[in-house]
Amino acid sequence: MKRILKSCTALVLIAWLVLCMAAPATAAPAARAAFSAQTTVTDGNIITPPEDIKWWITQDNIMQIKRVETESELTGTISGRVRLEISQSLNMDALEGAAHGKFVLTATEGTFQGSFSGQITDLSISGTFVAHGTGAYEGQKIMGSVEVEVTPADVIMPNFQMTMNGILLNPEG
């Protein structure tokens, strides 16, 4: 009996040593793919009723615009619709400031919900975005840069062309 016990103890010790020396398992790296999408927004795409748009100009000539919502067609890696909620702070003398907001990209397969932020310089915006997927895009993430070229048409909400470039991460590979 002592001999069987010693043999079992030795086997357990050997098994434990083998497990400790084995390389730890690692998850497969997330698959990366290029992502690019474009949309054009005009005053006709604004879905916030005009009376609900909150905007004002401070004593320092800073225009504040809060939570203007737009919806427009989206083309690119993911095609469908994009809904933007935009807020900005713009120095009217220098034409510089900041913009930020939320967005939802909707395609037939699912959606990406995220946020963006950027700096306004000479009627263009450069910044970053990140979004997480739902539906067929569950677990996926898009992130990258956002560029907005503005065409002055209206003081409150000018027309603009938005381009998003970055990567799509899929942990499933």
C-alpha positions in Angstrom: 0.0 0.0 0.0 2.9 2.4 0.8 4.4 1.6 -2.5 1.1 2.4 -4.4 0.8 5.7 -2.4 4.4 6.7 -3.2 3.8 5.9 -6.9 0.6 7.9 -7.0 2.4 10.8 -5.2 5.3 10.7 -7.7 2.8 10.7 -10.7 1.0 13.7 -9.3 4.3 15.5 -8.7 5.4 14.7 -12.3 2.1 15.8 -13.7 2.2 19.1 -11.7 5.8 19.8 -12.9 4.8 19.2 -16.5 1.8 21.5 -16.2 3.9 24.3 -14.6 6.6 24.0 -17.4 4.1 24.1 -20.2 3.7 27.4 -22.0 0.6 29.2 -21.0 -2.2 29.2 -23.5 -2.8 32.5 -25.3 -5.9 33.7 -27.1 -5.6 34.2 -30.8 -5.0 37.8 -31.7 -8.0 39.9 -32.8 -8.4 40.1 -36.6 -7.8 43.6 -37.9 -9.3 45.1 -41.0 -9.2 48.5 -42.5 -12.3 50.6 -42.0 -13.5 53.6 -43.9 -16.8 55.4 -44.2 -18.1 58.7 -45.5 -21.3 60.8 -45.1 -22.5 64.2 -46.2 -24.7 66.2 -43.8 -26.7 69.2 -44.9 -29.3 71.3 -43.1 -31.9 69.0 -44.5 -30.4 66.1 -42.5 -31.0 67.8 -39.1 -33.6 65.9 -37.1 -33.5 68.1 -34.0 -36.5 70.5 -34.3 -35.1 74.1 -34.7 -36.8 75.3 -31.5 -34.9 72.6 -29.6 -31.4 73.5 -30.8 -29.5 75.0 -27.9 -27.0 77.6 -29.0 -25.6 80.9 -27.7 -22.7 83.2 -28.1 -20.7 84.2 -25.0 -19.3 87.6 -24.2 -15.9 86.3 -25.4 -17.5 85.6 -28.9 -17.5 81.8 -28.3 -20.4 80.1 -30.0 -21.8 77.1 -28.0 -24.0 74.6 -29.8 -25.3 71.6 -27.9 -26.7 68.2 -29.0 -27.8 68.9 -32.6 -28.9 65.6 -34.1 -28.5 64.6 -37.8 -29.2 61.5 -39.8 -27.7 60.7 -43.2 -26.6 58.0 -45.6 -23.3 56.2 -44.9 -21.1 54.6 -47.5 -17.9 52.7 -47.2 -16.8 49.5 -45.4 -20.2 49.6 -43.7 -23.1 51.1 -45.6 -26.3 52.2 -44.1 -27.3 55.2 -42.0 -25.4 57.3 -39.5 -27.1 59.3 -36.7 -24.9 62.0 -35.1 -25.4 64.0 -32.0 -23.0 67.0 -32.2 -21.9 69.6 -29.7 -19.3 72.3 -30.3 -17.6 75.3 -28.9 -16.2 77.7 -31.6 -14.2 80.9 -31.1 -15.9 83.1 -33.8 -12.8 85.4 -34.0 -10.2 82.7 -34.6 -12.5 80.0 -36.1 -11.0 77.5 -33.7 -12.6 75.3 -31.0 -13.7 71.8 -30.1 -16.4 69.4 -31.2 -17.6 66.1 -29.7 -20.6 63.9 -29.7 -22.1 60.4 -30.1 -23.0 58.4 -33.2 -24.8 55.2 -34.3 -23.9 53.5 -37.6 -26.8 51.3 -38.6 -26.5 48.6 -41.3 -28.8 45.7 -42.0 -26.4 43.3 -40.1 -26.2 45.4 -36.9 -25.0 48.7 -35.4 -21.9 50.4 -34.0 -22.5 52.9 -31.2 -19.7 55.2 -30.2 -18.3 58.7 -29.6 -16.0 61.1 -31.3 -14.1 64.3 -30.4 -11.9 66.7 -32.3 -10.4 70.1 -32.7 -11.9 72.7 -35.0 -9.4 74.7 -37.1 -10.4 77.0 -40.1 -13.7 75.3 -40.6 -12.5 71.7 -40.5 -12.5 69.2 -37.7 -9.8 66.6 -37.0 -10.2 64.0 -34.3 -10.8 60.5 -33.2 -13.6 58.0 -32.8 -14.3 54.7 -31.2 -17.5 52.5 -31.3 -18.6 49.0 -30.2 -20.8 46.7 -32.3 -24.2 45.1 -31.7 -26.1 42.5 -33.6 -23.9 40.8 -36.2 -21.1 43.1 -35.0 -21.4 42.1 -31.4 -17.9 42.1 -29.7 -16.4 44.1 -32.6 -14.9 47.5 -32.3 -14.0 50.3 -34.8 -11.6 53.1 -34.0 -9.6 55.6 -35.8 -9.5 59.2 -37.1 -12.4 61.4 -38.2 -12.0 64.4 -40.6 -14.8 66.8 -41.3 -14.7 69.4 -44.0 -17.3 72.2 -43.5 -19.1 74.2 -46.2 -20.5 77.3 -44.5 -24.3 77.5 -45.3 -25.8 78.3 -41.9 -24.3 79.7 -38.8 -25.8 77.1 -36.5 -25.4 73.9 -38.6 -23.3 74.2 -41.7 -23.1 71.5 -44.4 -20.2 69.1 -44.0 -18.5 66.0 -45.4 -17.3 63.5 -42.7 -14.8 60.8 -43.4 -13.9 58.1 -40.8 -10.7 56.0 -41.3 -9.4 53.4 -39.0 -9.5 49.7 -38.1 -12.2 47.2 -37.4 -11.2 44.8 -34.6 -12.9 41.4 -34.4 -11.9 39.3 -31.4 -13.4 36.2 -33.1 -10.8 36.4 -35.8 
